[in-house]
Amino acid sequence: MLTQEITTENYLVQYDATSTTVNFKGKLSLGSSTEYEPIINLLNDVAKTEPLTMTIDLRELAFLNSSGISMLSKFVMSLRKQKGTQLVVLGSNAMPWQGKSLQNLVRLLPGLKLQVQ
């Protein structure tokens, strides 16, 4: 898996294999967990490669609804079993939802490195 992406008119989720980073851009407001399956599958596929570091870059994600936050939370919890991978989550203070919501991910995976700037 070198590059994989999910693109719609509202959002882009793209995996960069060289940096083991999954970039999120736009607005994610899907209706149910079923609609988030392609994204969770992409995240799980990256995690299965057991990278030393996996980065989720949300700095350009303007909105993520509660179903999306739930999807991200479940993914983070699934990494508890995978001891060899350091998860880094990048956020932006320019996106109001990120400051509060992303802090909860650290509670779910204490070793997670959260960088919100």
C-alpha positions as CSV (number, residue, x, y, z in Angstrom):
1,M,0.0,0.0,0.0
2,L,1.9,3.1,-1.2
3,T,-0.8,5.6,-1.4
4,Q,-4.5,5.2,-0.8
5,E,-7.1,7.8,-0.7
6,I,-10.8,8.3,-0.2
7,T,-12.1,11.5,-2.0
8,T,-15.5,13.1,-2.1
9,E,-16.5,16.7,-2.7
10,N,-16.6,17.3,1.0
11,Y,-13.5,15.5,2.3
12,L,-10.2,13.8,1.5
13,V,-8.6,11.0,3.5
14,Q,-5.2,10.2,2.1
15,Y,-2.4,7.8,3.3
16,D,1.2,8.7,2.6
17,A,3.3,5.6,3.0
18,T,6.6,7.4,3.1
19,S,5.7,9.2,6.3
20,T,3.1,6.7,7.5
21,T,0.6,9.6,7.8
22,V,-3.1,9.6,7.2
23,N,-4.2,13.1,6.3
24,F,-7.7,14.3,6.7
25,K,-9.0,17.4,4.9
26,G,-12.4,19.1,4.6
27,K,-15.6,18.3,6.5
28,L,-16.5,14.8,7.6
29,S,-20.2,14.5,8.5
30,L,-21.3,11.0,7.5
31,G,-24.5,9.6,8.8
32,S,-23.5,6.3,10.4
33,S,-20.7,4.1,11.4
34,T,-21.4,2.1,8.2
35,E,-20.6,5.1,6.1
36,Y,-17.3,5.5,7.9
37,E,-16.2,1.9,7.1
38,P,-13.9,2.9,4.1
39,I,-12.0,5.3,6.4
40,I,-11.7,2.8,9.3
41,N,-10.6,0.2,6.8
42,L,-7.9,2.5,5.6
43,L,-6.7,3.2,9.2
44,N,-6.8,-0.5,10.0
45,D,-4.8,-1.4,6.9
46,V,-2.1,1.1,7.9
47,A,-2.0,-0.2,11.4
48,K,-1.7,-3.8,10.2
49,T,1.7,-2.9,8.6
50,E,2.9,-2.3,12.2
51,P,4.7,1.0,11.6
52,L,7.0,2.3,14.4
53,T,5.1,5.6,14.1
54,M,1.6,6.2,12.6
55,T,0.4,9.8,12.3
56,I,-3.1,11.0,11.9
57,D,-3.1,14.6,10.7
58,L,-6.4,16.3,11.3
59,R,-5.1,19.9,11.1
60,E,-7.1,20.6,7.9
61,L,-10.2,18.8,9.0
62,A,-12.7,21.6,9.6
63,F,-15.5,19.4,11.1
64,L,-16.0,15.9,12.4
65,N,-19.4,14.8,13.6
66,S,-20.1,12.5,16.6
67,S,-20.1,9.4,14.4
68,G,-16.7,10.3,13.1
69,I,-15.4,11.0,16.6
70,S,-16.7,7.6,17.6
71,M,-15.0,6.0,14.6
72,L,-11.7,7.6,15.5
73,S,-12.0,6.7,19.2
74,K,-12.7,3.1,18.4
75,F,-9.6,3.0,16.1
76,V,-7.4,4.6,18.8
77,M,-8.7,2.0,21.4
78,S,-7.9,-0.8,18.9
79,L,-4.2,0.3,19.0
80,R,-4.0,-0.7,22.7
81,K,-3.2,-4.2,21.6
82,Q,-0.5,-3.1,19.2
83,K,2.3,-2.3,21.4
84,G,5.0,-1.6,18.8
85,T,3.3,1.4,17.1
86,Q,3.5,5.0,18.4
87,L,0.4,6.9,17.4
88,V,0.7,10.7,16.8
89,V,-2.3,12.8,16.3
90,L,-1.8,16.3,14.9
91,G,-4.5,18.9,15.4
92,S,-5.1,22.7,15.0
93,N,-6.3,25.3,17.4
94,A,-7.8,27.0,14.4
95,M,-10.4,24.2,14.3
96,P,-12.7,24.7,17.3
97,W,-13.8,21.1,17.7
98,Q,-10.3,19.7,17.9
99,G,-9.0,21.1,21.2
100,K,-11.6,19.4,23.4
101,S,-12.4,16.3,21.3
102,L,-8.8,15.3,20.6
103,Q,-7.9,15.4,24.3
104,N,-10.2,12.5,24.9
105,L,-8.1,10.3,22.6
106,V,-5.2,10.5,25.1
107,R,-7.5,9.0,27.7
108,L,-8.2,6.1,25.4
109,L,-4.6,5.5,24.6
110,P,-2.3,6.9,27.2
111,G,0.9,6.6,25.0
112,L,-0.7,8.6,22.2
113,K,1.2,11.8,21.3
114,L,-1.2,14.6,20.8
115,Q,0.1,17.8,19.2
116,V,-2.5,20.6,18.8
117,Q,-1.1,23.9,17.7
